[in-house]
Amino acid sequence: MENFEALVLFCLACIGVFSTNSAIAAAAASPPAIFILGDSTVDVGTNNFLPGSNARADFPRNGVDFPYSRPTGRFSNGFNSADQLAVLMGHRRSPDTFFLLRKEPRGFTKPKFRGVNFASGGSGILDLTGQTPVKGSLPISRKNVIPLSEQIHQLSHVYDKIISVRKQKGTRDIFSKSLFFISIGGNDLFTHYHSKSKQPKEKFIASLVQAYEKHLRNLLKLGARKFGIATVAPIGCCPSQRLFNRTLGCLEELNDLALAFHPRVTQLMYKLSSEYHDMKFSIGNAFLMTINVINHPNRFGFKDGGGACCGQGALNAQAPCTPTASLCPIRDDYLFWDLFHPTQKAAQLAAVTLYSGPPFFVAPINFKQLAEA
Ligand SMILES: *[C@@H]1O[C@H](CO)[C@@H](O)[C@H](O)[C@H]1NC(C)=O
């Protein structure tokens, strides 16, 4: 009899353990979906689908540290910030690109839907940013990048696909609980700076943020409610821009644009959230996060915070990273992978800061709190 009781207890314990485990498994199996919009900092291969685009990275030595050393279109030696953030949220890596999922029969409607990545390297908040200028009166024959407006248009296509299966309520539910991670603006600032425009800095930033507002309102109309925003890093310090400085220091005027962008975006997010009371947001100050590492690379385990790991010439920044470029042996020693982009290690540092960093870097809440909110 005693044995029987022990057996029963043991089995109850089994059930207890089993159900706890399965609850954990269920939670881990279904982190909220992520929709990723933006530029090359979070692109996982969108531009591979644009024949003739010159903003592509689907060739070696890109991806040298990716599983099987596969060049996927990521502007990185391995995983970028979108991947790293997705991993922190319980995904395997970033969701696939819109173009790839669109080719799958149930790409947007399968039960294990993880989200979509729309980000396109070279793109911006402004529609013209990153597009190849069209000469003469020829119709646009090649598309270089997918601007943010079109990324959002693609999202509305996803919305329609989901609604055909899950109906209005199910779709609204997915959109309101998903994280919308947006990393964009750098290319607009590059373009403005190098166009030698006479428009004063404040005026340009105001018009850029106004365009951003229009895009965010379109996302809100589609039912997005959780926004994780990364503003612009000190792009004047990337190797390609240091070449414009005789001492190979950072290009301060370009950094000033990035510095001015952040508080205006913050203002905008507070304004939008005062209109949409169920909206939640988190803004990562990419400038502060990154300048800290650039100024003190050693503290973060880097040996080189100014030059590129893959490229050619001064700072390895006089040519892009191609199959024949020179490649540094230890990628983790470098903050920059190529003339514009961070290494996998630097991207991971950024993602961890966005996900669990203090309010000094990410406010009013971090991405972890946003995902759980
Ligand atoms: C070039 O770099 C130096 C050293 O960091 C800095 O003092 C100077 O302002 C920079 N020049 C420009 C044009 O940004």
The ligand as an SDF file (V2000), in Angstrom:
LIG
                    3D

 14 14  0  0  0  0  0  0  0  0999 V2000
   38.5330   65.1890  -38.0620 C   0  0  0  0  0  0  0  0  0  0  0  0
   38.8880   64.4760  -36.9070 O   0  0  0  0  0  0  0  0  0  0  0  0
   39.4130   65.2590  -35.8690 C   0  0  0  0  0  0  0  0  0  0  0  0
   39.9050   64.3240  -34.7760 C   0  0  0  0  0  0  0  0  0  0  0  0
   38.8770   63.5280  -34.2730 O   0  0  0  0  0  0  0  0  0  0  0  0
   38.3600   66.2510  -35.3880 C   0  0  0  0  0  0  0  0  0  0  0  0
   38.8750   67.0650  -34.3440 O   0  0  0  0  0  0  0  0  0  0  0  0
   37.9380   67.1250  -36.5730 C   0  0  0  0  0  0  0  0  0  0  0  0
   36.8840   67.9770  -36.1830 O   0  0  0  0  0  0  0  0  0  0  0  0
   37.4800   66.2490  -37.7070 C   0  0  0  0  0  0  0  0  0  0  0  0
   37.2340   67.0490  -38.9030 N   0  0  0  0  0  0  0  0  0  0  0  0
   36.0830   67.0690  -39.5460 C   0  0  0  0  0  0  0  0  0  0  0  0
   36.0490   67.8420  -40.8030 C   0  0  0  0  0  0  0  0  0  0  0  0
   35.0770   66.4930  -39.1620 O   0  0  0  0  0  0  0  0  0  0  0  0
  1  2  1  0
  1 10  1  0
  2  3  1  0
  3  4  1  0
  3  6  1  0
  4  5  1  0
  6  7  1  0
  6  8  1  0
  8  9  1  0
  8 10  1  0
 10 11  1  0
 11 12  1  0
 12 13  1  0
 12 14  2  0
M  END
$$$$
